[in-house]
Every structure is written in structure tokens, then in C-alpha cells.
């Protein structure tokens, strides 16, 4: 599923309907991830993890760190050793 990025949000959609999203607030060199949501029909398919992966790569590309206020995003980043480099101390 293709992840799109617009207006401080990564999202997936089908037939123009948003089925999952990860929202963040940029401030200086920190991206504060505030919310991750995936529709029940995509639950268990790894879409949430894919959204977190996209924001991690975006942070790397932009030279920023992530402050994961969203419990889901924080859990994924903390459990994935290769994402630790972008986690704000």
C-alpha cells in the first residue's frame, strides 16, 4: 500500500478514503508524532508500522529527531533497534 505525505501527516488511502494516518508536529529539528490511527479493516496488516517506518525515514532524510508522544509510534520505535538513531533523548 502506498504511503502519501502531506500537511504534516503520512497516510494511506483506498478509493480516496483515508484508511490510516500518522500525524506529527514539526518544531525546529524535532518531529513530534502525536497520533497514529489505522481503520479496523486494515488492522493487523502492518500498516501502522509502515507509517512509523515512513516518518523515521523522513526524519533521517531531513536530519531531524522524533519525539514519539503517540504510544503506538513510541512502542514501534523503541522495539526496533534500527530506529533508535532518530529517537529524541
Secondary structure, 3 states (H helix, E strand, C coil): CCCEECCCEEEEEECCEEEEEEEEEEECCEEEEEEEEECHHHCCCCHHHHHHHHHHHHHHHHCCEEEECCHHHHHHHHHCHHHHHHECC
